[in-house]
Amino acid sequence: MSASILIVEDEEPIQILLSYNFEAEGYRVRATAQGEEVARLVNEERPDLIVLDWMLPGISGIEVCRLLRTRPETRDIPIIMLTARGEENERVRGLATGADDYLVKPFSVPELLARVRTILRRANPDAVAEVLKAGDIALDRRARRVTRSKRDIELSPTEFRLLEHLMQNPGRVYSRSQLLDAVWGRDIYVDERTVDVHVGRLRKSLQRGRESDPIRTVRSMGYAFDERFGAA
Ligand code: CA
C-alpha cells in the first residue's frame, strides 16, 4: 500500500500544490489548515509522514510537533517542518523539538519530494521501493542506474527523473505540464515541447532492435508508463 502523508498548511496555494504533487507521486494525501485538527486526523489514520507548516493560525506548528512527540503512539511519525525565511532561530528550535527535517520557504517541490522519500525509506524501507521494476526494465533509485535486459541504459539526470516519475505509477497518464512540474520543478520556465523531446530521447535510449516501447503516448493528454509492459 502506498505511504500516506498528512499536510498541515494554512496557505491554500501551497496546500494545493503539495497535495497535487504528493498524489502525482502515488502517495495518499490528507490536508488541513488547522493545527487543532492534527490529533483527530492522526487518530483516524496514522500517517507515514507529516509535512507541518511552522506558522499556523491558532496552535503553531512547533506546538503540534511537540504534542505529537509527547505521545508514545505518535512519537515516531516523521515530520518535515516548513518555515519562512528569517526564522532561522526558530528553525533550530524546530529541530530541537523533534522535527526530522525542515525546508525554508520558498522551497522547490522536487527537493521536498526527495527529502520525503529519504525519510520514508529510513523509517519504513518497504514504503518506498529502492528498485522500480517493470518487465525487463529496472530502475535503481539509490544507484541512479537503469538497466534493460541487464544491459546498462545511459540516461541524463532529467531523463532518469522522467522515467522514475512515470514508472512510479504505471498506467497513470501525466500531462506535459504535470511532468514539467514534477521533473523540472515549478520555478524553471520550460516549454511543454521540451517534454516531448526528452520522452523521445528516453524511448530511444530504452529501445534496442525490436524491443517494445514501455511509454504510451496518449493523444491530447500526455504520457504514461504502459501498465501492460512486460505483462505479456
Ligand atoms: Ca503558514
Boltz pocket constraint, residues with backbone or C-beta under 6 A from the ligand:
constraints:
  - pocket:
      binder: B
      contacts: [[A, 9], [A, 10], [A, 11], [A, 53], [A, 54], [A, 55], [A, 56]]
      max_distance: 6.0
